[in-house]
Amino acid sequence: MTKASDGYTLLEHYVNWLAEPHASTSIGTAVNVDLSAYGTGFGTVSPTYTVAGAQNGTVALQSDGHTARFTPTTSCRGLGAFNFTVAGSDSTAYTDQVVVLVAP
């Protein structure tokens, strides 16, 4: 029940990580995240995906238009992240963050 500097326990941080969009990878290894899983409500409005704001790595949208590839920096051990947005042709949009665990 160790508490982090924000007052929450490490267990609470872990449970929150499980509930949010997340992925895991090994040090120095890229990971692909299929963003279409987070845009299912946009299926009838021609969804488009964008990625930005990578932390502790880089992110790029792949040629299929819905897969994000996160590549951690060589010094990253712990958490990385990136933001994504799915937008529909009807002007609706959803933005969230994917947190990536980079472990040995």
N, C-alpha and C positions, 0 to 999 in steps of 0.2 A: 504494500500500500504506500509506496514511495510517492511523495508529492512532487510535481514539477514546479517550476518557478511561477506559473500562473495559478497555482492553488489546486489544480486538478491532479488526480492520481495518474500514474503512468497507465494503469489499467483503463481508466476513463479515456485517455488519449487513444489507446489501442482500439477500444470499442467504437469510438467516433470514426477512426480511420476505416474500420470495417464497413461502416454504414455509408461512407462517401465513395464517389468514384475513385478507384485506386488500382494500382498495379505493383508488381515487384520484379526486380531484376538483380543480377549480380553486378559487382563492381566492373565498370568498363564495358558492359553489355547493353545494347539497345533493347528496348521493349516496345512492341506494337500494342496499341489500345484501339479497339473497334468502337468508335464513338457513336455508331448507329444504335447501339444498345441504349443510349441516353436520349435518343431522338425519335423513339417509336411513335409518339403522338404527332409527329410531323409528317408521317408517311403519305398523307394525301395532299400536302402542300409543298411538294418538291424541296425537301430539305437540302441546305448547303451547310458545310462545316468549315470553321476557321479555328486555328490554334495560335496562341501567342503567350507571352509572359513566362517563358520557361525559367525555372529557378534551379540552380545547380545542374544545369544541362542545357541541351537544345531540343527543340521540338519541330517537326515538319509533318505536314499533311501529305500522305502518300497518294499515288496516282488514282486510287479508287475513289478518292474524295471524302472518305469517312474514317480512314485509319490514320491515327497519329503515331509517329515514331519518336519516342523520347530516348535521347542518348545522354547518359549522365556524364558530367565532367570526370576526368581521371582522378580528381581529388575527392569526389563525392562519396561519402559513406554516411548513410542515414536517409534523410528525406529530400527528394526533389519534387517538382510540381510543374504543371502547366495549366493554362486556362483554355477552355474551348467554348465556342458558341455554335449553336445550331439555329439556323434561321429559315423560316418558311416563306414561300412566295406570297403569303397573305400578310406579311409584315410582322408576324409573331417571331419571338426569339427566346432562347434559353441559354444562359451562360452559367458555367460551373468550373470547378477546378478538379483536376486529377492529381492525386498525390501518389508519388512513386517511392517505394521503399527500395533503397540500393544497399544490398547486404553482401558480405563476403561469400 
